[in-house]
Amino acid sequence: MSDGGAAPKVMSTWIGALTQGGVLFSDAQAGKTVAALFIGADAVDRLRKHFADASDDVVRRERRAAVEVCIWMACADRKVTAEERQLVVDIVKGSGLPAEDRAELSGALDDLPSLSDVEGRIQCQELRELLLGLAWELALADGHLHRQEQAFLDGLVKRFAVDPMRAAEIVSNVQTTMGS
């Protein structure tokens, strides 16, 4: 497995890509490459099209929900390191969300946002799959899958209506990418 150093770097790239001009911005090559490895190039193309065609309200809603999922994954094992805390701060700052959203999300590690309707706010299946891959990458970054992380990931699969075979494929792609 990775030493944990690659996951935050890629995560920052993904979040930057998720929040710049749609989902995947043309200069976020590392994020595009990893996204294609995790969910496939065709899925990345569908994801880009979804966001190119989406209204500003849909883009904002899905950006915010994507950031919230990442915040929850960082907290899933109930141990937030200084590095994870800084990563969340960086994600929020670079989210491209309006100032009021960024201000609200800034304290999200201490007062987690509700994910009760996340599946309704993230309707694009490719974004759901990409977030599942990212969540797996973060969970595996420290070389150990904690029970709470596994429970969170299992919950995402169900909530995002990802077919179990597809979820297993995404997990395999993540593990292969991470060199495990």
Order of alpha helices (4+ residues) and beta strands (2+ residues): alpha-alpha-alpha-alpha-alpha-alpha-alpha-alpha-alpha-alpha
